[in-house]
Amino acid sequence: MIDGANLLFHEAGHVIFQILGEFMGMLGGTLMQLLIPAGLAIAFFVQEKKYSASVMLFWYGENFFSMSTYVKDAQTQALPLVGGEIHDWNYLLGKLHWLQYDQWIGSAIWLFGFLVVITSMVSGVYFSRRSD
């Protein structure tokens, strides 16, 4: 279910961000996929619903795992594409002249996501045990 929501927000991001140009339109899929859970995490945190914020932080971090897979596929382009014929990360890394670093970048993204997920779980346990 969560992957379906991520895909929906990803594809919507392409449409929304395309008004800022081709590069931002391509990046917009990933941006929107990250902005939705990050925005919800911030909103819950501001409302002092910290356990709910930690759940949204988990969702945010989980997105980095699929993003890592997509980035690592930039050169080989073996993954099936849903929204079109252009591989987002092949295009983005190609424009930045970073395509040869797709494996390293993908691994760094995965590690960041792992750290966010661990942080969300630790904070979730902490906030679930607090009696405010």
N, CA and C atoms as an extended XYZ file, in Angstrom:
396
Properties=species:S:1:pos:R:3:atomname:S:1:resname:S:1:resid:I:1 pbc="F F F"
N         0.820       -1.192        0.000 N   MET     1
C         0.000        0.000        0.000 CA  MET     1
C         0.873        1.270        0.000 C   MET     1
N         1.916        1.264        0.820 N   ILE     2
C         2.753        2.467        0.909 CA  ILE     2
C         3.512        2.704       -0.398 C   ILE     2
N         3.902        1.632       -1.078 N   ASP     3
C         4.597        1.804       -2.357 CA  ASP     3
C         3.666        2.402       -3.403 C   ASP     3
N         2.389        2.035       -3.343 N   GLY     4
C         1.406        2.620       -4.254 CA  GLY     4
C         1.251        4.109       -4.033 C   GLY     4
N         1.210        4.524       -2.765 N   ALA     5
C         1.124        5.955       -2.442 CA  ALA     5
C         2.393        6.668       -2.896 C   ALA     5
N         3.537        6.058       -2.653 N   ASN     6
C         4.804        6.659       -3.082 CA  ASN     6
C         4.825        6.859       -4.589 C   ASN     6
N         4.369        5.856       -5.332 N   LEU     7
C         4.346        5.951       -6.790 CA  LEU     7
C         3.389        7.042       -7.252 C   LEU     7
N         2.226        7.123       -6.615 N   LEU     8
C         1.254        8.164       -6.961 CA  LEU     8
C         1.852        9.556       -6.758 C   LEU     8
N         2.462        9.783       -5.601 N   PHE     9
C         3.072       11.093       -5.335 CA  PHE     9
C         4.245       11.360       -6.261 C   PHE     9
N         5.000       10.306       -6.579 N   HIS    10
C         6.141       10.442       -7.490 CA  HIS    10
C         5.672       10.933       -8.862 C   HIS    10
N         4.689       10.255       -9.414 N   GLU    11
C         4.198       10.624      -10.750 CA  GLU    11
C         3.543       12.004      -10.743 C   GLU    11
N         2.820       12.332       -9.680 N   ALA    12
C         2.212       13.665       -9.565 CA  ALA    12
C         3.283       14.754       -9.509 C   ALA    12
N         4.400       14.444       -8.868 N   GLY    13
C         5.499       15.397       -8.769 CA  GLY    13
C         6.058       15.786      -10.120 C   GLY    13
N         6.116       14.836      -11.043 N   HIS    14
C         6.582       15.160      -12.396 CA  HIS    14
C         5.680       16.218      -13.030 C   HIS    14
N         4.387       16.023      -12.898 N   VAL    15
C         3.412       16.945      -13.493 CA  VAL    15
C         3.501       18.321      -12.836 C   VAL    15
N         3.558       18.347      -11.524 N   ILE    16
C         3.570       19.618      -10.785 CA  ILE    16
C         4.854       20.404      -11.030 C   ILE    16
N         5.986       19.738      -10.968 N   PHE    17
C         7.269       20.432      -11.078 CA  PHE    17
C         7.696       20.728      -12.512 C   PHE    17
N         7.005       20.181      -13.496 N   GLN    18
C         7.402       20.418      -14.887 CA  GLN    18
C         7.271       21.883      -15.273 C   GLN    18
N         6.475       22.655      -14.536 N   ILE    19
C         6.358       24.090      -14.833 CA  ILE    19
C         7.670       24.827      -14.575 C   ILE    19
N         8.573       24.201      -13.829 N   LEU    20
C         9.872       24.804      -13.517 CA  LEU    20
C        10.963       24.367      -14.491 C   LEU    20
N        10.576       23.660      -15.542 N   GLY    21
C        11.542       23.230      -16.550 CA  GLY    21
C        11.726       21.732      -16.573 C   GLY    21
N        12.435       21.268      -17.610 N   GLU    22
C        12.603       19.835      -17.823 CA  GLU    22
C        13.353       19.151      -16.680 C   GLU    22
N        14.455       19.736      -16.236 N   PHE    23
C        15.243       19.134      -15.162 CA  PHE    23
C        14.411       19.013      -13.888 C   PHE    23
N        13.748       20.090      -13.502 N   MET    24
C        12.932       20.069      -12.284 CA  MET    24
C        11.727       19.144      -12.449 C   MET    24
N        11.209       19.035      -13.656 N   GLY    25
C        10.117       18.103      -13.904 CA  GLY    25
C        10.548       16.665      -13.650 C   GLY    25
N        11.767       16.342      -14.060 N   MET    26
C        12.287       14.993      -13.819 CA  MET    26
C        12.601       14.774      -12.339 C   MET    26
N        13.197       15.760      -11.705 N   LEU    27
C        13.520       15.669      -10.288 CA  LEU    27
C        12.260       15.732       -9.431 C   LEU    27
N        11.237       16.372       -9.947 N   GLY    28
C        10.000       16.584       -9.193 CA  GLY    28
C         9.330       15.315       -8.720 C   GLY    28
N         9.480       14.226       -9.457 N   GLY    29
C         8.897       12.967       -9.009 CA  GLY    29
C         9.463       12.548       -7.665 C   GLY    29
N        10.766       12.522       -7.589 N   THR    30
C        11.421       12.148       -6.338 CA  THR    30
C        11.180       13.195       -5.260 C   THR    30
N        11.221       14.472       -5.642 N   LEU    31
C        10.974       15.533       -4.655 CA  LEU    31
C         9.606       15.388       -4.005 C   LEU    31
N         8.572       15.190       -4.813 N   MET    32
C         7.222       15.078       -4.257 CA  MET    32
C         7.088       13.838       -3.388 C   MET    32
N         7.719       12.767       -3.817 N   GLN    33
C         7.708       11.516       -3.063 CA  GLN    33
C         8.297       11.733       -1.666 C   GLN    33
N         9.254       12.649       -1.547 N   LEU    34
C         9.875       12.943       -0.257 CA  LEU    34
C         9.180       14.075        0.491 C   LEU    34
N         8.653       15.047       -0.246 N   LEU    35
C         8.035       16.215        0.392 CA  LEU    35
C         6.754       15.879        1.159 C   LEU    35
N         5.962       14.957        0.646 N   ILE    36
C         4.702       14.617        1.312 CA  ILE    36
C         4.945       14.052        2.718 C   ILE    36
N         5.715       12.977        2.877 N   PRO    37
C         5.929       12.478        4.242 CA  PRO    37
C         6.740       13.443        5.111 C   PRO    37
N         7.679       14.172        4.512 N   ALA    38
C         8.452       15.141        5.303 CA  ALA    38
C         7.541       16.258        5.812 C   ALA    38
N         6.667       16.744        4.945 N   GLY    39
C         5.721       17.791        5.354 CA  GLY    39
C         4.787       17.320        6.447 C   GLY    39
N         4.311       16.097        6.331 N   LEU    40
C         3.431       15.548        7.366 CA  LEU    40
C         4.183       15.357        8.684 C   LEU    40
N         5.431       14.908        8.608 N   ALA    41
C         6.237       14.746        9.822 CA  ALA    41
C         6.414       16.087       10.522 C   ALA    41
N         6.701       17.117        9.761 N   ILE    42
C         6.873       18.456       10.342 CA  ILE    42
C         5.566       18.952       10.929 C   ILE    42
N         4.471       18.759       10.208 N   ALA    43
C         3.162       19.212       10.699 CA  ALA    43
C         2.805       18.530       12.022 C   ALA    43
N         3.007       17.223       12.106 N   PHE    44
C         2.717       16.515       13.355 CA  PHE    44
C         3.644       16.973       14.477 C   PHE    44
N         4.901       17.202       14.156 N   PHE    45
C         5.858       17.640       15.176 CA  PHE    45
C         5.473       19.012       15.726 C   PHE    45
N         5.095       19.925       14.840 N   VAL    46
C         4.678       21.270       15.258 CA  VAL    46
C         3.438       21.199       16.148 C   VAL    46
N         2.547       20.262       15.848 N   GLN    47
C         1.338       20.074       16.650 CA  GLN    47
C         1.613       19.265       17.918 C   GLN    47
N         2.876       18.973       18.157 N   GLU    48
C         3.340       18.194       19.301 CA  GLU    48
C         2.760       16.787       19.339 C   GLU    48
N         2.501       16.234       18.174 N   LYS    49
C         2.091       14.835       18.027 CA  LYS    49
C         3.338       14.080       17.566 C   LYS    49
N         4.248       13.927       18.504 N   LYS    50
C         5.586       13.450       18.162 CA  LYS    50
C         5.634       11.989       17.759 C   LYS    50
N         4.776       11.150       18.317 N   TYR    51
C         4.741        9.762       17.879 CA  TYR    51
C         4.297        9.701       16.413 C   TYR    51
N         3.249       10.447       16.082 N   SER    52
C         2.783       10.488       14.688 CA  SER    52
C         3.874       11.040       13.772 C   SER    52
N         4.615       12.021       14.270 N   ALA    53
C         5.727       12.571       13.485 CA  ALA    53
C         6.775       11.487       13.230 C   ALA    53
N         7.024       10.639       14.216 N   SER    54
C         8.023        9.574       14.026 CA  SER    54
C         7.540        8.543       13.006 C   SER    54
N         6.235        8.298       12.946 N   VAL    55
C         5.694        7.380       11.935 CA  VAL    55
C         5.875        7.981       10.538 C   VAL    55
N         5.629        9.284       10.402 N   MET    56
C         5.824        9.949        9.113 CA  MET    56
C         7.302       10.003        8.748 C   MET    56
N         8.158       10.135        9.753 N   LEU    57
C         9.599       10.102        9.514 CA  LEU    57
C        10.021        8.729        8.990 C   LEU    57
N         9.396        7.668        9.508 N   PHE    58
C         9.655        6.328        8.991 CA  PHE    58
C         9.281        6.252        7.510 C   PHE    58
N         8.106        6.780        7.167 N   TRP    59
C         7.658        6.781        5.768 CA  TRP    59
C         8.649        7.544        4.897 C   TRP    59
N         9.090        8.705        5.404 N   TYR    60
C        10.081        9.511        4.681 CA  TYR    60
C        11.340        8.683        4.425 C   TYR    60
N        11.870        8.046        5.457 N   GLY    61
C        13.100        7.265        5.328 CA  GLY    61
C        12.950        6.063        4.420 C   GLY    61
N        11.785        5.429        4.472 N   GLU    62
C        11.522        4.248        3.645 CA  GLU    62
C        11.601        4.589        2.161 C   GLU    62
N        11.249        5.815        1.802 N   ASN    63
C        11.308        6.248        0.409 CA  ASN    63
C        12.721        6.182       -0.166 C   ASN    63
N        13.717        6.342        0.670 N   PHE    64
C        15.099        6.345        0.186 CA  PHE    64
C        15.555        4.975       -0.299 C   PHE    64
N        14.919        3.901        0.194 N   PHE    65
C        15.302        2.564       -0.261 CA  PHE    65
C        14.927        2.355       -1.730 C   PHE    65
N        13.701        2.716       -2.088 N   SER    66
C        13.303        2.570       -3.496 CA  SER    66
C        14.033        3.582       -4.371 C   SER    66
N        14.279        4.774       -3.833 N   MET    67
C        15.033        5.769       -4.591 CA  MET    67
C        16.443        5.258       -4.860 C   MET    67
N        17.055        4.606       -3.888 N   SER    68
C        18.385        4.041       -4.055 CA  SER    68
C        18.410        3.020       -5.193 C   SER    68
N        17.406        2.161       -5.223 N   THR    69
C        17.321        1.154       -6.288 CA  THR    69
C        17.212        1.827       -7.650 C   THR    69
N        16.397        2.861       -7.722 N   TYR    70
C        16.179        3.586       -8.982 CA  TYR    70
C        17.460        4.294       -9.433 C   TYR    70
N        18.170        4.926       -8.485 N   VAL    71
C        19.425        5.612       -8.816 CA  VAL    71
C        20.465        4.602       -9.293 C   VAL    71
N        20.577        3.461       -8.614 N   LYS    72
C        21.558        2.444       -8.990 CA  LYS    72
C        21.264        1.833      -10.362 C   LYS    72
N        20.041        1.991      -10.839 N   ASP    73
C        19.635        1.476      -12.144 CA  ASP    73
C        19.877        2.494      -13.269 C   ASP    73
N        20.426        3.640      -12.940 N   ALA    74
C        20.545        4.735      -13.905 CA  ALA    74
C        21.311        4.355      -15.163 C   ALA    74
N        22.399        3.624      -15.031 N   GLN    75
C        23.182        3.252      -16.214 CA  GLN    75
C        22.583        2.061      -16.955 C   GLN    75
N        22.188        1.028      -16.223 N   THR    76
C        21.696       -0.185      -16.870 CA  THR    76
C        20.261       -0.050      -17.369 C   THR    76
N        19.459        0.731      -16.693 N   GLN    77
C        18.053        0.966      -17.040 CA  GLN    77
C        17.294       -0.346      -17.223 C   GLN    77
N        17.467       -1.259      -16.282 N   ALA    78
C        16.812       -2.564      -16.348 CA  ALA    78
C        15.423       -2.568      -15.706 C   ALA    78
N        15.161       -1.641      -14.808 N   LEU    79
C        13.856       -1.595      -14.132 CA  LEU    79
C        12.756       -1.182      -15.105 C   LEU    79
N        11.565       -1.752      -14.936 N   PRO    80
C        10.443       -1.303      -15.773 CA  PRO    80
C        10.014        0.098      -15.349 C   PRO    80
N         9.677        0.932      -16.323 N   LEU    81
C         9.251        2.301      -16.046 CA  LEU    81
C         7.730        2.373      -16.073 C   LEU    81
N         7.161        3.183      -15.194 N   VAL    82
C         5.711        3.291      -15.092 CA  VAL    82
C         5.184        4.495      -15.855 C   VAL    82
N         5.787        5.656      -15.632 N   GLY    83
C         5.202        6.902      -16.124 CA  GLY    83
C         5.703        7.409      -17.454 C   GLY    83
N         6.562        6.698      -18.108 N   GLY    84
C         7.091        7.196      -19.371 CA  GLY    84
C         8.272        6.378      -19.845 C   GLY    84
N         8.921        6.888      -20.859 N   GLU    85
C        10.035        6.147      -21.451 CA  GLU    85
C        11.395        6.668      -21.007 C   GLU    85
N        11.414        7.747      -20.251 N   ILE    86
C        12.678        8.334      -19.807 CA  ILE    86
C        12.945        7.923      -18.368 C   ILE    86
N        14.111        7.376      -18.123 N   HIS    87
C        14.546        6.982      -16.785 CA  HIS    87
C        14.974        8.251      -16.048 C   HIS    87
N        14.253        8.604      -14.988 N   ASP    88
C        14.511        9.850      -14.259 CA  ASP    88
C        15.982       10.022      -13.899 C   ASP    88
N        16.540        8.999      -13.272 N   TRP    89
C        17.885        9.150      -12.738 CA  TRP    89
C        18.964        9.019      -13.806 C   TRP    89
N        18.690        8.356      -14.902 N   ASN    90
C        19.623        8.378      -16.024 CA  ASN    90
C        19.705        9.794      -16.563 C   ASN    90
N        18.547       10.422      -16.715 N   TYR    91
C        18.488       11.796      -17.208 CA  TYR    91
C        19.175       12.756      -16.227 C   TYR    91
N        18.796       12.674      -14.940 N   LEU    92
C        19.316       13.616      -13.940 CA  LEU    92
C        20.821       13.486      -13.755 C   LEU    92
N        21.283       12.263      -13.542 N   LEU    93
C        22.725       12.071      -13.347 CA  LEU    93
C        23.499       12.364      -14.621 C   LEU    93
N        22.896       12.074      -15.765 N   GLY    94
C        23.533       12.406      -17.045 CA  GLY    94
C        23.707       13.906      -17.204 C   GLY    94
N        22.681       14.669      -16.894 N   LYS    95
C        22.756       16.139      -16.991 CA  LYS    95
C        23.817       16.714      -16.056 C   LYS    95
N        23.969       16.074      -14.888 N   LEU    96
C        24.952       16.534      -13.907 CA  LEU    96
C        26.354       15.965      -14.158 C   LEU    96
N        26.476       15.097      -15.175 N   HIS    97
C        27.725       14.398      -15.492 CA  HIS    97
C        28.191       13.517      -14.336 C   HIS    97
N        27.219       12.920      -13.643 N   TRP    98
C        27.502       12.040      -12.510 CA  TRP    98
C        27.049       10.612      -12.769 C   TRP    98
N        26.699       10.271      -13.977 N   LEU    99
C        26.146        8.953      -14.280 CA  LEU    99
C        27.082        7.821      -13.861 C   LEU    99
N        28.369        8.010      -13.995 N   GLN   100
C        29.327        6.968      -13.630 CA  GLN   100
C        29.359        6.710      -12.121 C   GLN   100
N        28.741        7.589      -11.339 N   TYR   101
C        28.716        7.438       -9.881 CA  TYR   101
C        27.386        6.897       -9.376 C   TYR   101
N        26.555        6.345      -10.262 N   ASP   102
C        25.210        5.921       -9.850 CA  ASP   102
C        25.224        4.912       -8.710 C   ASP   102
N        26.165        3.982       -8.710 N   GLN   103
C        26.223        2.976       -7.645 CA  GLN   103
C        26.606        3.611       -6.301 C   GLN   103
N        27.570        4.479       -6.331 N   TRP   104
C        28.010        5.150       -5.103 CA  TRP   104
C        26.892        6.052       -4.562 C   TRP   104
N        26.279        6.837       -5.423 N   ILE   105
C        25.190        7.737       -5.014 CA  ILE   105
C        24.012        6.929       -4.478 C   ILE   105
N        23.658        5.851       -5.179 N   GLY   106
C        22.565        4.996       -4.721 CA  GLY   106
C        22.843        4.388       -3.357 C   GLY   106
N        24.075        3.976       -3.130 N   SER   107
C        24.447        3.410       -1.824 CA  SER   107
C        24.385        4.463       -0.724 C   SER   107
N        24.829        5.673       -1.015 N   ALA   108
C        24.771        6.765       -0.032 CA  ALA   108
C        23.313        7.099        0.299 C   ALA   108
N        22.457        7.088       -0.705 N   ILE   109
C        21.032        7.347       -0.489 CA  ILE   109
C        20.433        6.252        0.387 C   ILE   109
N        20.780        4.992        0.132 N   TRP   110
C        20.275        3.885        0.942 CA  TRP   110
C        20.718        4.035        2.393 C   TRP   110
N        21.992        4.373        2.603 N   LEU   111
C        22.511        4.544        3.962 CA  LEU   111
C        21.790        5.676        4.682 C   LEU   111
N        21.554        6.787        3.987 N   PHE   112
C        20.826        7.891        4.600 CA  PHE   112
C        19.425        7.430        5.003 C   PHE   112
N        18.743        6.723        4.118 N   GLY   113
C        17.405        6.216        4.428 CA  GLY   113
C        17.421        5.294        5.632 C   GLY   113
N        18.432        4.430        5.706 N   PHE   114
C        18.572        3.521        6.838 CA  PHE   114
C        18.706        4.295        8.148 C   PHE   114
N        19.524        5.342        8.132 N   LEU   115
C        19.705        6.157        9.335 CA  LEU   115
C        18.404        6.867        9.741 C   LEU   115
N        17.658        7.341        8.744 N   VAL   116
C        16.373        7.995        9.033 CA  VAL   116
C        15.389        6.981        9.612 C   VAL   116
N        15.325        5.788        9.040 N   VAL   117
C        14.399        4.761        9.533 CA  VAL   117
C        14.758        4.360       10.966 C   VAL   117
N        16.028        4.162       11.245 N   ILE   118
C        16.454        3.811       12.612 CA  ILE   118
C        16.084        4.940       13.574 C   ILE   118
N        16.344        6.179       13.182 N   THR   119
C        15.982        7.330       14.018 CA  THR   119
C        14.487        7.366       14.275 C   THR   119
N        13.696        7.096       13.239 N   SER   120
C        12.241        7.125       13.394 CA  SER   120
C        11.776        6.030       14.349 C   SER   120
N        12.385        4.862       14.281 N   MET   121
C        11.968        3.768       15.163 CA  MET   121
C        12.355        4.044       16.619 C   MET   121
N        13.550        4.562       16.818 N   VAL   122
C        13.979        4.886       18.179 CA  VAL   122
C        13.096        5.987       18.756 C   VAL   122
N        12.850        7.025       17.961 N   SER   123
C        11.999        8.110       18.458 CA  SER   123
C        10.558        7.634       18.648 C   SER   123
N        10.083        6.736       17.782 N   GLY   124
C         8.734        6.195       17.936 CA  GLY   124
C         8.576        5.439       19.237 C   GLY   124
N         9.557        4.602       19.576 N   VAL   125
C         9.515        3.879       20.846 CA  VAL   125
C         9.562        4.869       22.007 C   VAL   125
N        10.442        5.845       21.922 N   TYR   126
C        10.561        6.842       22.989 CA  TYR   126
C         9.244        7.602       23.174 C   TYR   126
N         8.677        8.112       22.107 N   PHE   127
C         7.458        8.917       22.231 CA  PHE   127
C         6.234        8.071       22.574 C   PHE   127
N         6.265        6.787       22.265 N   SER   128
C         5.131        5.935       22.617 CA  SER   128
C         5.124        5.630       24.121 C   SER   128
N         6.265        5.753       24.767 N   ARG   129
C         6.373        5.454       26.193 CA  ARG   129
C         6.253        6.690       27.081 C   ARG   129
N         6.279        7.862       26.462 N   ARG   130
C         6.167        9.102       27.240 CA  ARG   130
C         4.723        9.335       27.615 C   ARG   130
N         4.505        9.841       28.798 N   SER   131
C         3.145       10.176       29.227 CA  SER   131
C         3.057       11.684       29.412 C   SER   131
N         2.678       12.370       28.324 N   ASP   132
C         2.547       13.835       28.385 CA  ASP   132
C         1.124       14.212       28.690 C   ASP   132
